[in-house]
């Protein structure tokens, strides 16, 4: 109760501004000309442009990353990021498992799914990684794209089995990270064969039909690989608009198509890497239904599934997707193929469907840039996916480059001021704060990522902890009211329910007012290795020049888009703070108010 009362008092204090100032200060950001005359590729032309680009391309800008981007430019920065080595989660889990706990915490080498979140946070924030000699991850773009992909190719620890399998989930996320700049076709097959996906959508151990036992192939993965991972439910034009025939939407597939793909995905089971009499049972035709790994860190949890031909359906013809210029006549896969051969043909059949480009383009644009991309924006990114202008179909580097360097991504906040942007995901607010304020922990590990209850219970999100295969929110969600009336989408609003509207500010309050310095505030035990932010330099600046601190935070958090009205409110609040801890109080108050402000909450 005391915390809620304090929040209310801070907001009331911030909201009080002399009426004359309220009337004089505009709520709109500066509409001036911000881009140069040499085109998008020549940018960024200002620090604000750089900060805004990094907000879309990473988990949040820092002063150092802004300066570096200004120095090298967009194209060189993208090339650096494409070349940077991938930061993974599985090596961190194995490092923790092998820690020597003698003389210290007896559970220091316990590995749970929360340990996996430690690895994710280190990579997202760019903190020193103790499992790699305190090297700092350099693949900020790759990590951000992997987060976007994890909300398309969803697996989750809500599955009762995966809840206790951190190596499986870490291995799956590492697959997304590794393939983030590869080819979508490779990603599609790697996801299809990963045992975490096999468990989550029940394709592992799928068996061919047996009428005598009333057994039919499981259709779960067959349906979702089309509906959610590749083409969607209805046929699309190249710009993402829906194809109409006689005024009606045209389905992309039928139940017969689902059955055909389900038959293709039969016979796949655990990888035999590491199996044997002294470890765990190998998988073959005799042990198919009761083989597999024994321990959470056994290789099969991270290795691609393998086929056992005796359980694969090679006797029936299979109806796959039928579309213009389809390689298989009528989309029909003739019987007789081995499991891998049929999977290859089936995934090629999906990959070459004309829906894939606009489908993937819109979802990645929504996650990185804006909830309502224009048809032209979608078409340009879909063109990059399709390999236009001499490219390769499915090249995700080309897709990411097209998304981030499109004129709409760079100037859309001015071109479509009323509809451009997206509600910031709660998790991205937190990583933004951690990165901007140089969060680190005493020993490199990042535990206690949130107060109790667990992370996702506070703001509805945590990596690979979505409530279902449909992600935390659906891409077409429309909150009732003006957004729905205008035919717009606002996906992230689906998790902004009554509970989280209160929980998110409370969580951010704990982060801002407790997790800094040596962690001695708010009953934090530094031995719990929390991530702590560094306020020292900013507190000194705030005490001597509050306006300069606001300019810095305007750049870091709002990409220079803070309105005069908001600036005046924050400056009034900062000037009201005095006393021996004036600088610290100013930093904390202004950070908390920015993080919960309407202007910051919508990424423009």
Beta strands, then each sheet from edge to edge (+ up, - down):
strand 1: 128-129
strand 2: 135-136
strand 3: 244-245
strand 4: 248-249
strand 5: 268-269
strand 6: 306-307
strand 7: 318-319
strand 8: 332-333
strand 9: 422-423
strand 10: 602-603
sheet 1: 1+ 2-
sheet 2: 3+ 4-
sheet 3: 5+ 6-
sheet 4: 7+ 8-
sheet 5: 9+ 10-
end
